[in-house]
Structure formats: C-alpha cells, structure tokens
Amino acid sequence: MMWLKGTIGSGGIAAVCLAAALLPAAAVAADDPDRIFDKSTVWRPLTPNDKLVVYGIDDPVVSGVACWYTQPEKGGIKGTLGLAEDVSDISLACRQTGPVQFKGKVSQGEVVFSERRSLIFKSMQIVRGCDAKRNTLIYMVYSDKVVQGSPKNSTSSVPLAPWGTEPPPKCGDFLK
C-alpha cells in the first residue's frame, strides 16, 4: 500500500480499500436479476413513485431452481439520485423450474445473490442451505448493515422432486 500513498493520497487509499472489501460480495452474483414487473405504492407528482418491484434470479450453482423476490424501491428526489436507503422488507419465493442439477459442491448458508441496498453500508443477501433429511433446498433473504443488521427476513423451500423420468439428486450428496 505504501506505493499507492504518493499516487492517490490517503483518501484515495481508503476508497481503494473499500472497493477491495466490497469486491467479493459483487463477484457472488453471476447475473443481474431479471426485473419482472413493478407496482406503484406511493404516487409522487414530479418525481418517480415509490414501488414494489419483483425480480427473478436463477441459482448459479443449482440449475433447475429459480427465486423471485419483491423489494420496495424509493422514488422521490433521493430515490432518483440513488441516495435513499431502501428498507429491509423483502419477500422471497423459490421453486423448481426444471430438472435439478448441481454444478458443484455447496456450503450451508452460501450466498446465491447479493446486492447493495444503500450507498455503502447496507446489503441484501439471498443464501442457500440444504435440509438433507428432507432433501429440500432452503433459501433465505435478509439484509445486513455494517453497524446493525436487520432481523427482517424471508425463507422459501424447494423440495427436490423428480422431473420427467429422472430421480431427483440428493442435496446432502453435494454438501462441502
């Protein structure tokens, strides 16, 4: 880091360190979520409305499983400028959409998708686990904050079922 000091200054070093700390969370999401639709909840005459927005994502490691989550998005001036902190009220539903195939080993609580919810300190996470006894994938969405997290969360389950003539895989066989 000493070689950076003369190049970009101490404020720039802090920005580089912050960017490096946030990089692993950004690298988790393989694809951006698909925006399915939105519904206005608060009408604003001169700026965008507050909305509930439904997004869809595919599990990047378990093909044949998709999740949909609904989150509020602030309108108004702060929302337009990207300065509004989004609340932690997020709902989640996951389903089997085809034959389930694991692309590799999975860990309990592994991040499937992550997204920043404020300028710096708050993020939303969707994590996956396996209930091996019931052969069911469990997905949980929650928000976290550097200083204080949020107890608001939502959980969805995907019992692994046969698709066509193929028997379902056992999620416990793919745990690290």
KASULZI-V937345 format. One record per residue. RES is the residue in three letters. SS is DSSP state (2 for helix, 1 for strand, 0 for the rest). PSI is psi in degrees with one decimal (none if undefined). Layout:
{{RES | SS | PSI} {RES | SS | PSI}}
This chain:
{{MET | 0 | -22.7} {MET | 2 | -35.6} {TRP | 2 | -23.0} {LEU | 2 | -27.8} {LYS | 2 | -45.3} {GLY | 2 | -20.8} {THR | 2 | -45.7} {ILE | 2 | -0.4} {GLY | 2 | 169.3} {SER | 2 | -35.2} {GLY | 2 | -38.7} {GLY | 2 | -36.0} {ILE | 2 | -41.5} {ALA | 2 | -40.1} {ALA | 2 | -40.5} {VAL | 2 | -42.5} {CYS | 2 | -41.9} {LEU | 2 | -43.5} {ALA | 2 | -40.6} {ALA | 2 | -35.6} {ALA | 2 | -33.5} {LEU | 2 | -17.8} {LEU | 2 | -46.6} {PRO | 2 | -36.6} {ALA | 2 | -38.4} {ALA | 2 | -31.1} {ALA | 2 | -15.3} {VAL | 2 | -44.3} {ALA | 0 | 114.0} {ALA | 0 | -40.1} {ASP | 0 | 154.8} {ASP | 0 | 150.9} {PRO | 0 | 152.7} {ASP | 1 | 124.7} {ARG | 1 | 117.6} {ILE | 1 | -56.0} {PHE | 1 | 170.3} {ASP | 1 | 161.2} {LYS | 1 | 124.4} {SER | 1 | 139.4} {THR | 1 | -26.2} {VAL | 1 | 120.9} {TRP | 0 | 133.4} {ARG | 0 | 128.1} {PRO | 0 | -36.2} {LEU | 0 | -8.0} {THR | 0 | 169.1} {PRO | 0 | 147.9} {ASN | 0 | 159.2} {ASP | 1 | 144.7} {LYS | 1 | 158.3} {LEU | 1 | 128.2} {VAL | 1 | 132.8} {VAL | 1 | 127.1} {TYR | 1 | 152.8} {GLY | 1 | 141.8} {ILE | 1 | 151.8} {ASP | 1 | 141.3} {ASP | 0 | 124.6} {PRO | 0 | -17.9} {VAL | 0 | -21.0} {VAL | 1 | 99.2} {SER | 1 | 149.9} {GLY | 1 | 6.3} {VAL | 1 | 131.8} {ALA | 1 | 154.0} {CYS | 1 | 148.0} {TRP | 1 | 135.2} {TYR | 1 | 147.4} {THR | 1 | 129.8} {GLN | 1 | 148.3} {PRO | 1 | 144.5} {GLU | 1 | 127.5} {LYS | 0 | 140.0} {GLY | 0 | -142.1} {GLY | 2 | -171.8} {ILE | 2 | -47.1} {LYS | 2 | -41.5} {GLY | 2 | -40.2} {THR | 2 | -39.0} {LEU | 2 | -4.4} {GLY | 0 | 22.3} {LEU | 0 | -9.9} {ALA | 0 | 137.1} {GLU | 0 | 121.2} {ASP | 0 | 142.7} {VAL | 0 | 168.9} {SER | 0 | 11.2} {ASP | 0 | 97.6} {ILE | 1 | 129.8} {SER | 1 | 159.3} {LEU | 1 | 139.2} {ALA | 1 | 128.4} {CYS | 1 | 145.3} {ARG | 1 | 156.8} {GLN | 1 | 127.0} {THR | 1 | 0.2} {GLY | 1 | -170.9} {PRO | 1 | 133.3} {VAL | 1 | 129.0} {GLN | 1 | 128.6} {PHE | 1 | 131.4} {LYS | 0 | -3.4} {GLY | 0 | -173.2} {LYS | 0 | 149.9} {VAL | 1 | 155.6} {SER | 0 | 151.7} {GLN | 0 | 130.5} {GLY | 0 | 16.0} {GLU | 1 | 137.9} {VAL | 1 | 125.1} {VAL | 1 | -37.7} {PHE | 1 | 142.9} {SER | 1 | 143.6} {GLU | 1 | 138.0} {ARG | 1 | 140.5} {ARG | 0 | -4.0} {SER | 0 | 177.8} {LEU | 0 | -41.7} {ILE | 0 | -48.4} {PHE | 0 | -8.9} {LYS | 1 | 139.1} {SER | 1 | 159.1} {MET | 1 | 136.3} {GLN | 1 | 139.6} {ILE | 1 | 122.0} {VAL | 1 | 158.3} {ARG | 1 | 144.7} {GLY | 1 | 172.8} {CYS | 1 | 124.8} {ASP | 1 | 91.7} {ALA | 0 | -35.3} {LYS | 0 | -38.2} {ARG | 0 | 4.1} {ASN | 0 | 54.5} {THR | 1 | 133.6} {LEU | 1 | 137.0} {ILE | 1 | 129.4} {TYR | 1 | 138.5} {MET | 1 | 137.2} {VAL | 1 | 138.6} {TYR | 1 | 165.2} {SER | 1 | 149.8} {ASP | 1 | 157.3} {LYS | 1 | 143.0} {VAL | 0 | -44.9} {VAL | 0 | -47.5} {GLN | 0 | 123.0} {GLY | 0 | -178.2} {SER | 0 | 134.5} {PRO | 0 | -5.3} {LYS | 0 | 130.9} {ASN | 1 | 170.7} {SER | 1 | 146.0} {THR | 1 | 144.3} {SER | 1 | 150.7} {SER | 1 | 150.1} {VAL | 1 | 95.6} {PRO | 1 | 129.2} {LEU | 0 | 119.5} {ALA | 0 | 158.0} {PRO | 0 | 148.0} {TRP | 1 | 108.9} {GLY | 0 | -132.3} {THR | 0 | -6.0} {GLU | 1 | 131.6} {PRO | 0 | 153.0} {PRO | 0 | 149.6} {PRO | 0 | 160.2} {LYS | 0 | 116.6} {CYS | 2 | -30.1} {GLY | 2 | -25.9} {ASP | 2 | -15.9} {PHE | 2 | 10.5} {LEU | 1 | 140.1} {LYS | 0 | none}}
